[in-house]
Amino acid sequence: MFLNLVNLQSSFSMEFKHWVEIVIILIEALAIIIIVTSIISGTAQFLIQTLSKNEPSRDESFRQYRHKLAKGLMLGLEVLIAADIIITVTIDLNLNNILILGLLVVVRTFLNWSLVLEIEERWPWQHRKEDHH
């Protein structure tokens, strides 16, 4: 009887792990779709604006393009962090993986801060440009 319980638990654990892996693949695919979509739509919008005579200046169009790409990358990075957290917590929770997860979160957080700096053109602790009226 004890052996049957161990086999049942092992079977359930393997089934759970299988489903979590599928969910992780879907979440990572979503992140890729978000990033690629922002690149394609941002590039298309930039090209349309630069070829149009009634749209903003080329510099403004380029600034908007960079902002759109940065926002897409930020969202994609957030989704990838979520996938990393899920896989670490549910499938392979050990000190080594927690340390790797921590390092990934630090690197992705740094990238996110860099993208925020790119979008807002200021450090988070600085006042917004429009705040100085």
DSSP file (Angstrom, degrees, kcal/mol; ACC not computed):
  #  RESIDUE AA STRUCTURE BP1 BP2  ACC     N-H-->O    O-->H-N    N-H-->O    O-->H-N    TCO  KAPPA ALPHA  PHI   PSI    X-CA   Y-CA   Z-CA
    1    1 A M     >        0   0    0      0, 0.0     4,-1.9     0, 0.0     5,-0.2   0.000 360.0 360.0 360.0 -44.3    0.0    0.0    0.0
    2    2 A F  H  >  +     0   0    0      1,-0.2     4,-2.1     2,-0.2     5,-0.2   0.890 360.0  53.2 -60.3 -38.9    2.8    2.4    0.9
    3    3 A L  H  > S+     0   0    0      1,-0.2     4,-2.5     2,-0.2    -1,-0.2   0.870 106.2  52.9 -64.7 -37.7    4.4    1.6   -2.5
    4    4 A N  H  > S+     0   0    0      2,-0.2     4,-2.5     1,-0.2    -1,-0.2   0.889 108.7  49.9 -64.8 -39.1    1.2    2.5   -4.3
    5    5 A L  H  X S+     0   0    0     -4,-1.9     4,-2.6     2,-0.2    -2,-0.2   0.895 111.2  49.0 -65.6 -40.3    1.0    5.9   -2.5
    6    6 A V  H  X S+     0   0    0     -4,-2.1     4,-2.6     2,-0.2    -2,-0.2   0.920 112.7  47.4 -65.1 -43.6    4.6    6.6   -3.5
    7    7 A N  H  X S+     0   0    0     -4,-2.5     4,-2.5     2,-0.2    -2,-0.2   0.898 112.6  49.5 -64.1 -40.3    3.9    5.6   -7.1
    8    8 A L  H  X S+     0   0    0     -4,-2.5     4,-2.6     2,-0.2    -2,-0.2   0.922 112.9  46.8 -63.9 -44.5    0.7    7.8   -7.1
    9    9 A Q  H  X S+     0   0    0     -4,-2.6     4,-2.6     2,-0.2    -2,-0.2   0.914 113.4  48.6 -64.2 -42.9    2.6   10.7   -5.7
   10   10 A S  H  X S+     0   0    0     -4,-2.6     4,-2.3     2,-0.2    -2,-0.2   0.898 112.2  49.0 -63.3 -41.5    5.5   10.2   -8.2
   11   11 A S  H  X S+     0   0    0     -4,-2.5     4,-2.3     2,-0.2    -2,-0.2   0.915 112.7  47.2 -64.5 -44.3    3.0   10.0  -11.1
   12   12 A F  H  X S+     0   0    0     -4,-2.6     4,-2.8     2,-0.2    -2,-0.2   0.911 111.6  51.5 -63.2 -42.6    1.2   13.1   -9.9
   13   13 A S  H  X S+     0   0    0     -4,-2.6     4,-2.5     1,-0.2    -2,-0.2   0.904 111.1  47.0 -62.1 -43.1    4.5   15.0   -9.6
   14   14 A M  H  X S+     0   0    0     -4,-2.3     4,-2.2     2,-0.2    -1,-0.2   0.891 113.1  49.0 -67.0 -38.8    5.6   14.0  -13.1
   15   15 A E  H  X S+     0   0    0     -4,-2.3     4,-2.1     2,-0.2    -2,-0.2   0.920 112.3  48.2 -65.4 -44.2    2.2   15.0  -14.5
   16   16 A F  H  X S+     0   0    0     -4,-2.8     4,-2.5     1,-0.2     5,-0.2   0.927 111.5  50.2 -60.9 -46.3    2.3   18.4  -12.7
   17   17 A K  H  X S+     0   0    0     -4,-2.5     4,-2.4     1,-0.2    -1,-0.2   0.902 108.7  53.0 -59.9 -42.1    5.9   19.0  -13.9
   18   18 A H  H  X S+     0   0    0     -4,-2.2     4,-1.8     1,-0.2    -1,-0.2   0.925 111.1  45.4 -59.3 -46.8    4.8   18.2  -17.4
   19   19 A W  H  X S+     0   0    0     -4,-2.1     4,-2.4     1,-0.2    -2,-0.2   0.874 111.3  52.2 -67.9 -37.5    1.9   20.7  -17.3
   20   20 A V  H  X S+     0   0    0     -4,-2.5     4,-2.6     1,-0.2    -1,-0.2   0.913 107.8  52.4 -64.2 -41.0    4.1   23.4  -15.7
   21   21 A E  H  X S+     0   0    0     -4,-2.4     4,-2.2     2,-0.2    -2,-0.2   0.890 109.3  49.5 -61.7 -39.0    6.7   22.9  -18.5
   22   22 A I  H  X S+     0   0    0     -4,-1.8     4,-2.2     2,-0.2    -1,-0.2   0.925 111.3  49.0 -64.2 -44.5    4.0   23.4  -21.1
   23   23 A V  H  X S+     0   0    0     -4,-2.4     4,-2.5     1,-0.2    -2,-0.2   0.903 110.0  51.9 -61.5 -41.5    2.8   26.6  -19.4
   24   24 A I  H  X S+     0   0    0     -4,-2.6     4,-2.8     1,-0.2     5,-0.2   0.916 108.3  50.7 -62.3 -43.8    6.3   27.9  -19.2
   25   25 A I  H  X S+     0   0    0     -4,-2.2     4,-2.3     1,-0.2    -1,-0.2   0.910 111.7  48.3 -60.0 -42.1    6.8   27.3  -23.0
   26   26 A L  H  X S+     0   0    0     -4,-2.2     4,-2.2     2,-0.2    -2,-0.2   0.897 111.9  48.7 -65.9 -40.6    3.6   29.2  -23.6
   27   27 A I  H  X S+     0   0    0     -4,-2.5     4,-2.1     2,-0.2    -2,-0.2   0.921 112.8  47.5 -65.8 -43.6    4.6   32.1  -21.4
   28   28 A E  H  X S+     0   0    0     -4,-2.8     4,-2.0     1,-0.2    -2,-0.2   0.884 110.9  51.8 -64.9 -37.6    8.0   32.3  -23.0
   29   29 A A  H  X S+     0   0    0     -4,-2.3     4,-2.6    -5,-0.2    -1,-0.2   0.896 107.3  53.5 -63.6 -39.7    6.4   32.2  -26.5
   30   30 A L  H  X S+     0   0    0     -4,-2.2     4,-2.6     2,-0.2    -2,-0.2   0.915 107.2  51.3 -60.0 -43.3    4.1   35.0  -25.4
   31   31 A A  H  X S+     0   0    0     -4,-2.1     4,-2.3     1,-0.2    -1,-0.2   0.911 110.9  47.9 -60.4 -42.6    7.2   37.1  -24.4
   32   32 A I  H  X S+     0   0    0     -4,-2.0     4,-2.9     2,-0.2     5,-0.3   0.912 111.2  50.7 -64.6 -42.2    8.7   36.5  -27.8
   33   33 A I  H  X S+     0   0    0     -4,-2.6     4,-2.7     1,-0.2     5,-0.2   0.912 109.7  50.8 -62.1 -42.7    5.5   37.4  -29.5
   34   34 A I  H  X S+     0   0    0     -4,-2.6     4,-2.1     2,-0.2    -2,-0.2   0.937 114.0  43.8 -60.0 -47.6    5.3   40.6  -27.6
   35   35 A I  H  X S+     0   0    0     -4,-2.3     4,-2.0     2,-0.2    -2,-0.2   0.940 116.6  45.0 -65.7 -47.9    8.8   41.6  -28.4
   36   36 A V  H  X S+     0   0    0     -4,-2.9     4,-2.7     1,-0.2     5,-0.2   0.899 112.8  52.0 -65.0 -40.5    8.6   40.7  -32.1
   37   37 A T  H  X S+     0   0    0     -4,-2.7     4,-3.0    -5,-0.3     5,-0.3   0.908 109.2  49.5 -62.4 -42.0    5.2   42.4  -32.5
   38   38 A S  H  X S+     0   0    0     -4,-2.1     4,-2.1    -5,-0.2     5,-0.2   0.877 112.0  49.1 -66.6 -35.3    6.5   45.6  -31.0
   39   39 A I  H  X S+     0   0    0     -4,-2.0     4,-2.3     2,-0.2    -2,-0.2   0.943 115.6  42.7 -66.4 -47.2    9.5   45.5  -33.4
   40   40 A I  H  X S+     0   0    0     -4,-2.7     4,-2.5     2,-0.2    -2,-0.2   0.947 119.2  41.8 -66.3 -48.7    7.3   44.9  -36.4
   41   41 A S  H  X S+     0   0    0     -4,-3.0     4,-2.5    -5,-0.2     5,-0.2   0.896 116.2  49.7 -69.0 -37.7    4.6   47.4  -35.5
   42   42 A G  H  X S+     0   0    0     -4,-2.1     4,-2.5    -5,-0.3    -1,-0.2   0.915 112.5  47.3 -64.7 -42.4    7.1   50.0  -34.4
   43   43 A T  H  X S+     0   0    0     -4,-2.3     4,-2.7    -5,-0.2    -2,-0.2   0.918 112.7  48.8 -64.9 -43.9    9.2   49.7  -37.5
   44   44 A A  H  X S+     0   0    0     -4,-2.5     4,-2.4     2,-0.2    -2,-0.2   0.929 112.7  47.8 -61.6 -45.3    6.1   49.9  -39.7
   45   45 A Q  H  X S+     0   0    0     -4,-2.5     4,-2.5     1,-0.2    -2,-0.2   0.906 112.1  50.2 -62.4 -41.8    4.8   53.0  -37.9
   46   46 A F  H  X S+     0   0    0     -4,-2.5     4,-2.6     2,-0.2     5,-0.2   0.926 111.5  47.5 -62.5 -45.6    8.3   54.6  -38.1
   47   47 A L  H  X S+     0   0    0     -4,-2.7     4,-1.8     2,-0.2    -2,-0.2   0.906 112.4  49.0 -64.1 -41.4    8.5   53.9  -41.9
   48   48 A I  H  X S+     0   0    0     -4,-2.4     4,-1.2    -5,-0.2    -1,-0.2   0.922 113.6  47.3 -63.1 -43.7    5.0   55.3  -42.5
   49   49 A Q  H  < S+     0   0    0     -4,-2.5     6,-0.3     1,-0.2    -2,-0.2   0.899 112.4  47.9 -66.7 -40.3    5.7   58.4  -40.5
   50   50 A T  H  < S+     0   0    0     -4,-2.6    -1,-0.2     1,-0.2    -2,-0.2   0.811 114.0  46.8 -73.2 -27.3    9.1   59.1  -42.1
   51   51 A L  H  < S+     0   0    0     -4,-1.8     2,-0.3    -5,-0.2    -1,-0.2   0.676  99.9  82.9 -84.3 -17.5    7.6   58.6  -45.6
   52   52 A S     <  -     0   0    0     -4,-1.2     3,-0.2    -5,-0.2    -4,-0.0  -0.652  66.1-153.8 -88.0 142.5    4.6   60.8  -44.9
   53   53 A K  S    S+     0   0    0     -2,-0.3    -1,-0.1     1,-0.2    -4,-0.1   0.697  91.3  55.0 -87.0 -20.5    5.0   64.6  -45.2
   54   54 A N  S    S+     0   0    0      3,-0.0    -1,-0.2     2,-0.0     3,-0.1   0.500  91.5  90.3 -92.4  -4.2    2.2   65.4  -42.6
   55   55 A E  S    S-     0   0    0     -6,-0.3     3,-0.1    -3,-0.2     6,-0.0  -0.237  90.1 -67.9 -86.4 177.3    3.6   63.4  -39.8
   56   56 A P        -     0   0    0      0, 0.0    -1,-0.2     0, 0.0    -4,-0.1  -0.034  67.7 -76.1 -59.7 168.1    6.1   64.5  -37.0
   57   57 A S     >  -     0   0    0      1,-0.1     4,-2.8    -3,-0.1     5,-0.2  -0.112  45.0-105.2 -60.5 164.1    9.7   65.4  -37.8
   58   58 A R  H  > S+     0   0    0      1,-0.2     4,-2.5     2,-0.2     5,-0.2   0.886 122.1  51.6 -60.7 -40.5   12.1   62.6  -38.5
   59   59 A D  H  > S+     0   0    0      2,-0.2     4,-2.2     1,-0.2    -1,-0.2   0.913 111.8  46.3 -63.5 -42.3   13.7   63.1  -35.1
   60   60 A E  H  > S+     0   0    0      2,-0.2     4,-2.5     1,-0.2    -2,-0.2   0.899 112.0  51.2 -66.8 -40.9   10.3   62.9  -33.3
   61   61 A S  H  X S+     0   0    0     -4,-2.8     4,-2.2     1,-0.2    -2,-0.2   0.913 111.0  48.5 -61.7 -42.3    9.4   59.8  -35.4
   62   62 A F  H  X S+     0   0    0     -4,-2.5     4,-2.6     2,-0.2    -2,-0.2   0.888 110.2  51.4 -66.0 -38.9   12.7   58.1  -34.4
   63   63 A R  H  X S+     0   0    0     -4,-2.2     4,-2.2     2,-0.2    -2,-0.2   0.923 111.1  47.8 -63.1 -44.2   12.1   59.0  -30.7
   64   64 A Q  H  X S+     0   0    0     -4,-2.5     4,-2.3     2,-0.2    -2,-0.2   0.880 110.8  52.6 -63.4 -38.0    8.6   57.5  -30.9
   65   65 A Y  H  X S+     0   0    0     -4,-2.2     4,-2.3     2,-0.2    -2,-0.2   0.938 109.9  47.2 -62.7 -48.8   10.1   54.4  -32.6
   66   66 A R  H  X S+     0   0    0     -4,-2.6     4,-2.5     1,-0.2    -2,-0.2   0.889 112.1  51.0 -61.3 -39.5   12.7   53.9  -29.9
   67   67 A H  H  X S+     0   0    0     -4,-2.2     4,-2.5     2,-0.2    -1,-0.2   0.912 109.3  49.8 -65.5 -42.3   10.1   54.4  -27.2
   68   68 A K  H  X S+     0   0    0     -4,-2.3     4,-2.1     2,-0.2    -2,-0.2   0.916 112.8  46.9 -63.5 -42.9    7.8   51.8  -28.7
   69   69 A L  H  X S+     0   0    0     -4,-2.3     4,-2.5     2,-0.2    -2,-0.2   0.918 112.1  50.5 -64.3 -42.6   10.6   49.3  -29.0
   70   70 A A  H  X S+     0   0    0     -4,-2.5     4,-2.6     1,-0.2    -2,-0.2   0.905 109.9  49.9 -63.5 -41.3   11.7   49.9  -25.4
   71   71 A K  H  X S+     0   0    0     -4,-2.5     4,-2.3     2,-0.2    -1,-0.2   0.907 111.1  49.2 -64.4 -41.2    8.1   49.5  -24.1
   72   72 A G  H  X S+     0   0    0     -4,-2.1     4,-2.5     2,-0.2    -2,-0.2   0.908 112.3  48.1 -63.5 -42.2    7.8   46.2  -26.0
   73   73 A L  H  X S+     0   0    0     -4,-2.5     4,-2.7     2,-0.2    -2,-0.2   0.902 110.1  52.5 -64.6 -41.0   11.1   44.9  -24.6
   74   74 A M  H  X S+     0   0    0     -4,-2.6     4,-2.1     2,-0.2    -2,-0.2   0.939 111.9  44.9 -60.5 -46.8   10.1   46.0  -21.1
   75   75 A L  H  X S+     0   0    0     -4,-2.3     4,-2.1     1,-0.2    -2,-0.2   0.918 113.0  51.0 -64.7 -43.1    6.9   44.0  -21.3
   76   76 A G  H  X S+     0   0    0     -4,-2.5     4,-2.2     1,-0.2    -1,-0.2   0.901 109.7  50.4 -60.1 -41.7    8.6   41.0  -22.8
   77   77 A L  H  X S+     0   0    0     -4,-2.7     4,-2.3     2,-0.2    -1,-0.2   0.892 108.3  52.7 -63.9 -39.8   11.2   41.1  -20.0
   78   78 A E  H  X S+     0   0    0     -4,-2.1     4,-2.0     1,-0.2    -1,-0.2   0.910 110.0  48.2 -61.6 -41.9    8.5   41.2  -17.4
   79   79 A V  H  X S+     0   0    0     -4,-2.1     4,-2.0     1,-0.2    -2,-0.2   0.902 110.8  50.9 -66.5 -40.6    6.8   38.2  -18.9
   80   80 A L  H  X S+     0   0    0     -4,-2.2     4,-2.4     2,-0.2    -2,-0.2   0.879 107.9  52.8 -64.4 -37.7   10.1   36.3  -19.0
   81   81 A I  H  X S+     0   0    0     -4,-2.3     4,-2.5     2,-0.2    -1,-0.2   0.916 107.6  52.0 -62.4 -41.9   10.8   37.1  -15.4
   82   82 A A  H  X S+     0   0    0     -4,-2.0     4,-2.4     1,-0.2    -2,-0.2   0.912 109.3  49.6 -60.2 -42.2    7.4   35.6  -14.5
   83   83 A A  H  X S+     0   0    0     -4,-2.0     4,-2.5     1,-0.2     5,-0.2   0.914 110.4  50.2 -63.6 -42.6    8.2   32.4  -16.4
   84   84 A D  H  X S+     0   0    0     -4,-2.4     4,-2.1     1,-0.2    -2,-0.2   0.905 110.9  49.0 -62.2 -41.6   11.6   32.1  -14.6
   85   85 A I  H  X S+     0   0    0     -4,-2.5     4,-2.6     2,-0.2     5,-0.3   0.933 111.7  49.1 -63.9 -45.7    9.9   32.5  -11.2
   86   86 A I  H  X S+     0   0    0     -4,-2.4     4,-2.5     1,-0.2     5,-0.4   0.934 113.1  45.6 -61.0 -47.2    7.2   29.9  -12.0
   87   87 A I  H  X>S+     0   0    0     -4,-2.5     4,-1.8     1,-0.2     5,-1.4   0.882 114.8  47.8 -67.5 -36.4    9.7   27.3  -13.2
   88   88 A T  H  <5S+     0   0    0     -4,-2.1    -1,-0.2    -5,-0.2    -2,-0.2   0.925 117.3  40.9 -68.9 -43.5   12.0   27.9  -10.3
   89   89 A V  H  <5S+     0   0    0     -4,-2.6     4,-0.2    -5,-0.2    -2,-0.2   0.858 124.9  33.6 -74.9 -35.5    9.3   27.7   -7.6
   90   90 A T  H  <5S+     0   0    0     -4,-2.5    -3,-0.2    -5,-0.3    -2,-0.2   0.811 128.1  24.0 -94.7 -30.4    7.3   24.9   -9.0
   91   91 A I  T  <5S+     0   0    0     -4,-1.8     2,-0.3    -5,-0.4    -3,-0.2   0.878 129.0  14.6-105.5 -48.0    9.8   22.5  -10.7
   92   92 A D      < +     0   0    0     -5,-1.4     2,-1.0    -4,-0.1    -1,-0.1  -0.584  63.7 174.7-137.5  72.9   13.3   22.8   -9.3
   93   93 A L        +     0   0    0     -2,-0.3     2,-0.3    -4,-0.2    -4,-0.1  -0.701  28.1 126.7 -86.8 102.2   13.4   24.7   -6.0
   94   94 A N  S  > S-     0   0    0     -2,-1.0     4,-2.3     1,-0.1     5,-0.2  -0.950  70.6-100.5-147.2 167.6   17.0   24.5   -4.7
   95   95 A L  H  > S+     0   0    0     -2,-0.3     4,-2.4     1,-0.2     5,-0.2   0.882 118.7  53.0 -60.0 -41.9   19.5   27.1   -3.6
   96   96 A N  H  > S+     0   0    0      1,-0.2     4,-2.3     2,-0.2    -1,-0.2   0.930 112.0  44.6 -61.1 -46.3   21.5   27.0   -6.8
   97   97 A N  H  > S+     0   0    0      1,-0.2     4,-2.7     2,-0.2    -1,-0.2   0.845 111.2  54.0 -68.3 -33.2   18.4   27.7   -8.9
   98   98 A I  H  X S+     0   0    0     -4,-2.3     4,-2.6     2,-0.2    -1,-0.2   0.911 109.7  48.1 -65.8 -40.9   17.2   30.4   -6.5
   99   99 A L  H  X S+     0   0    0     -4,-2.4     4,-2.3     2,-0.2    -2,-0.2   0.910 112.4  48.5 -64.8 -42.1   20.6   32.1   -6.9
  100  100 A I  H  X S+     0   0    0     -4,-2.3     4,-2.6     2,-0.2    -2,-0.2   0.920 111.6  50.2 -63.1 -42.9   20.4   31.9  -10.7
  101  101 A L  H  X S+     0   0    0     -4,-2.7     4,-2.7     1,-0.2    -2,-0.2   0.923 109.4  51.6 -60.2 -44.3   16.9   33.3  -10.6
  102  102 A G  H  X S+     0   0    0     -4,-2.6     4,-2.3     1,-0.2    -1,-0.2   0.912 110.4  48.3 -58.6 -43.6   18.1   36.1   -8.4
  103  103 A L  H  X S+     0   0    0     -4,-2.3     4,-2.6     2,-0.2    -1,-0.2   0.911 111.5  50.0 -64.3 -42.4   20.8   36.9  -10.8
  104  104 A L  H  X S+     0   0    0     -4,-2.6     4,-2.8     1,-0.2     5,-0.2   0.909 110.8  49.4 -61.5 -42.0   18.4   36.8  -13.8
  105  105 A V  H  X S+     0   0    0     -4,-2.7     4,-2.4     2,-0.2    -1,-0.2   0.905 111.3  49.5 -64.9 -40.5   16.0   39.2  -12.0
  106  106 A V  H  X S+     0   0    0     -4,-2.3     4,-2.4    -5,-0.2    -2,-0.2   0.943 113.6  45.4 -62.8 -47.6   18.9   41.6  -11.2
  107  107 A V  H  X S+     0   0    0     -4,-2.6     4,-2.3     1,-0.2    -2,-0.2   0.932 116.1  45.4 -62.5 -45.9   20.1   41.6  -14.8
  108  108 A R  H  X S+     0   0    0     -4,-2.8     4,-2.4     2,-0.2    -1,-0.2   0.848 111.3  53.1 -69.2 -32.6   16.6   42.0  -16.2
  109  109 A T  H  X S+     0   0    0     -4,-2.4     4,-2.6    -5,-0.2    -1,-0.2   0.915 108.9  49.9 -65.7 -42.1   15.7   44.7  -13.7
  110  110 A F  H  X S+     0   0    0     -4,-2.4     4,-2.3     2,-0.2    -2,-0.2   0.920 111.6  48.5 -60.4 -44.2   18.9   46.6  -14.8
  111  111 A L  H  X S+     0   0    0     -4,-2.3     4,-2.2     1,-0.2    -2,-0.2   0.904 110.5  51.6 -61.7 -40.8   17.8   46.2  -18.4
  112  112 A N  H  X S+     0   0    0     -4,-2.4     4,-2.5     2,-0.2    -2,-0.2   0.917 109.0  49.9 -62.2 -43.7   14.3   47.5  -17.4
  113  113 A W  H  X S+     0   0    0     -4,-2.6     4,-2.5     1,-0.2    -1,-0.2   0.904 109.5  52.1 -61.5 -41.4   15.8   50.5  -15.7
  114  114 A S  H  X S+     0   0    0     -4,-2.3     4,-2.0     1,-0.2    -1,-0.2   0.896 110.5  48.1 -62.2 -39.7   17.8   51.3  -18.8
  115  115 A L  H  X S+     0   0    0     -4,-2.2     4,-2.5     2,-0.2    -2,-0.2   0.885 109.8  51.5 -69.4 -38.1   14.7   51.1  -20.9
  116  116 A V  H  X S+     0   0    0     -4,-2.5     4,-3.1     2,-0.2     5,-0.4   0.915 109.5  50.9 -62.8 -41.6   12.8   53.3  -18.5
  117  117 A L  H  X S+     0   0    0     -4,-2.5     4,-1.6     1,-0.2     5,-0.3   0.901 110.7  49.7 -60.5 -40.7   15.7   55.8  -18.8
  118  118 A E  H  < S+     0   0    0     -4,-2.0    -2,-0.2    -5,-0.2    -1,-0.2   0.912 116.5  41.0 -63.6 -43.7   15.5   55.6  -22.6
  119  119 A I  H  < S+     0   0    0     -4,-2.5    -2,-0.2     1,-0.2    -3,-0.2   0.948 125.5  31.7 -72.7 -49.9   11.7   56.2  -22.6
  120  120 A E  H  < S-     0   0    0     -4,-3.1    -3,-0.2     2,-0.2    -1,-0.2   0.600  93.3-138.5 -88.8 -11.5   11.4   58.9  -20.0
  121  121 A E  S  < S+     0   0    0     -4,-1.6     2,-0.3    -5,-0.4    -3,-0.1   0.853  73.5  77.1  55.9  38.6   14.8   60.5  -20.7
  122  122 A R  S    S-     0   0    0     -5,-0.3    -2,-0.2    -6,-0.3    -1,-0.2  -0.966  88.1 -95.3-164.1 158.4   15.4   60.9  -16.9
  123  123 A W    >   -     0   0    0     -2,-0.3     3,-2.0     1,-0.1   -10,-0.0  -0.514  42.8-111.7 -74.8 150.9   16.4   58.9  -13.9
  124  124 A P  T 3  S+     0   0    0      0, 0.0    -1,-0.1     0, 0.0     4,-0.1   0.786 117.4  52.7 -56.7 -27.8   13.5   57.6  -11.8
  125  125 A W  T 3  S+     0   0    0      2,-0.1     2,-0.2     0, 0.0    -2,-0.0   0.543  93.6  90.6 -87.3  -6.2   14.4   60.0   -9.0
  126  126 A Q  S <  S-     0   0    0     -3,-2.0     2,-0.1     1,-0.1     3,-0.1  -0.575  85.8-103.2 -87.7 153.3   14.5   63.1  -11.2
  127  127 A H        -     0   0    0     -2,-0.2    -1,-0.1     1,-0.1    -4,-0.1  -0.410  41.6-101.1 -70.7 149.7   11.4   65.3  -11.7
  128  128 A R    >   -     0   0    0      1,-0.1     3,-1.2    -2,-0.1     4,-0.4  -0.372  28.7-118.3 -66.4 151.5    9.6   64.9  -15.0
  129  129 A K  G >  S+     0   0    0      1,-0.3     3,-1.2     2,-0.2    -1,-0.1   0.880 115.4  53.7 -59.8 -38.9   10.4   67.6  -17.6
  130  130 A E  G 3  S+     0   0    0      1,-0.2    -1,-0.3     3,-0.1     3,-0.1   0.634  94.3  71.5 -73.8 -11.5    6.8   68.8  -17.6
  131  131 A D  G <  S+     0   0    0     -3,-1.2     2,-1.2     1,-0.2    -1,-0.2   0.684  83.2  75.0 -73.4 -17.7    6.8   69.1  -13.8
  132  132 A H    <         0   0    0     -3,-1.2    -1,-0.2    -4,-0.4    -3,-0.0  -0.542 360.0 360.0 -96.2  68.0    9.1   72.2  -14.1
  133  133 A H              0   0    0     -2,-1.2    -1,-0.2    -3,-0.1    -2,-0.1   0.445 360.0 360.0 -91.5 360.0    6.5   74.8  -15.3
